[in-house]
Amino acid sequence: MYAMVLTKTANIETNPLEFTSIDKPKINRDNELLVEIKSCGVCRSNLHIVEGDWNKYGFPAQLPIIPGHEIAGVVKSIGNKVRRVKIGQSSP
């Protein structure tokens, strides 16, 4: 799969995000689920993180990261203890 990965904070005009091939995530715990992201919004807080504005507050806690937390997608798999979400369900 592919993602825009941040390995070093920098001004957005310098294109610090890299289009990168990454391993597909796996469920590691019984209470996790895997969502195939169909769309991702980027808000100003993501830009603060990308540009390093919040480094002094500990954000990002580590690099590399994949910015974006406003997602919509489809549940592809669930852990054994997941009860309220079903495979194939769309996220809000």
Backbone torsions as a table, in degrees:
resi	resn	phi	psi	omega
1	MET	NA	166.9	-177.9
2	TYR	-121.8	151.7	178.7
3	ALA	-153.5	159.0	171.5
4	MET	-90.0	112.7	-171.6
5	VAL	-109.9	135.7	176.1
6	LEU	-102.4	117.3	178.7
7	THR	-107.4	-16.4	-179.8
8	LYS	-152.9	129.8	178.7
9	THR	-70.8	141.3	-179.9
10	ALA	-168.4	164.4	177.1
11	ASN	-55.7	138.9	-176.1
12	ILE	-60.1	-28.6	179.9
13	GLU	-66.8	-17.4	179.1
14	THR	-91.2	5.1	177.8
15	ASN	56.8	59.1	-178.4
16	PRO	-73.8	-15.0	178.7
17	LEU	-84.0	134.9	-178.7
18	GLU	-114.7	128.8	174.5
19	PHE	-72.5	113.1	-168.2
20	THR	-134.0	143.4	171.7
21	SER	-81.0	128.4	179.5
22	ILE	-129.9	161.3	176.7
23	ASP	-67.2	143.3	176.0
24	LYS	-66.7	130.9	179.0
25	PRO	-61.9	154.5	178.0
26	LYS	-126.5	153.0	174.5
27	ILE	-75.6	124.1	-178.6
28	ASN	-107.1	-18.2	-177.9
29	ARG	-132.3	157.7	-177.2
30	ASP	-65.7	-20.5	-177.6
31	ASN	-99.9	13.4	-179.2
32	GLU	-100.3	161.0	171.5
33	LEU	-139.0	159.5	-178.9
34	LEU	-115.5	123.2	-179.7
35	VAL	-112.9	126.9	171.7
36	GLU	-81.8	113.4	-175.3
37	ILE	-77.5	126.9	178.1
38	LYS	-99.4	-27.7	-178.4
39	SER	-154.0	144.8	-179.9
40	CYS	-140.0	126.9	176.3
41	GLY	-93.6	147.7	177.2
42	VAL	-117.4	120.1	-179.6
43	CYS	-103.3	177.4	-176.6
44	ARG	-59.9	-33.6	179.5
45	SER	-61.7	-35.6	175.6
46	ASN	-63.4	-40.0	179.5
47	LEU	-66.8	-36.4	175.3
48	HIS	-60.2	-41.8	179.5
49	ILE	-66.6	-47.0	-179.4
50	VAL	-58.5	-42.6	-175.5
51	GLU	-84.0	-3.3	177.3
52	GLY	82.4	10.8	-179.4
53	ASP	-62.2	-27.0	-175.5
54	TRP	-108.0	14.3	177.5
55	ASN	-55.3	-39.7	-177.9
56	LYS	-66.4	-16.4	177.4
57	TYR	-99.7	1.7	178.4
58	GLY	90.6	17.1	178.3
59	PHE	-118.1	125.0	-1.5
60	PRO	-76.4	149.8	-179.0
61	ALA	-67.6	-31.1	178.0
62	GLN	-154.6	159.0	175.3
63	LEU	-123.4	150.8	2.6
64	PRO	-79.0	158.3	173.8
65	ILE	-135.7	163.0	172.4
66	ILE	-113.2	104.3	-178.0
67	PRO	-66.5	157.7	176.4
68	GLY	116.1	117.6	-179.0
69	HIS	-128.3	1.3	179.3
70	GLU	-105.7	88.9	-170.7
71	ILE	-116.0	159.3	168.8
72	ALA	-136.2	137.8	-178.0
73	GLY	-171.0	-164.7	-176.8
74	VAL	-125.1	134.5	178.3
75	VAL	-69.7	123.6	-177.9
76	LYS	-101.3	-32.9	177.3
77	SER	-156.9	158.2	-178.0
78	ILE	-136.3	152.6	175.1
79	GLY	-75.9	166.3	-175.8
80	ASN	-61.7	-25.6	-177.7
81	LYS	-98.8	1.4	179.1
82	VAL	-77.3	124.9	-175.2
83	ARG	-117.8	-34.2	-172.0
84	ARG	-91.4	-2.4	-178.6
85	VAL	-124.5	139.9	-178.8
86	LYS	-117.9	150.3	174.8
87	ILE	-59.7	135.2	-178.9
88	GLY	92.7	-11.7	179.2
89	GLN	-71.2	140.3	176.5
90	SER	-86.0	143.5	175.2
91	SER	-83.5	159.6	-178.4
92	PRO	-64.4	NA	NA
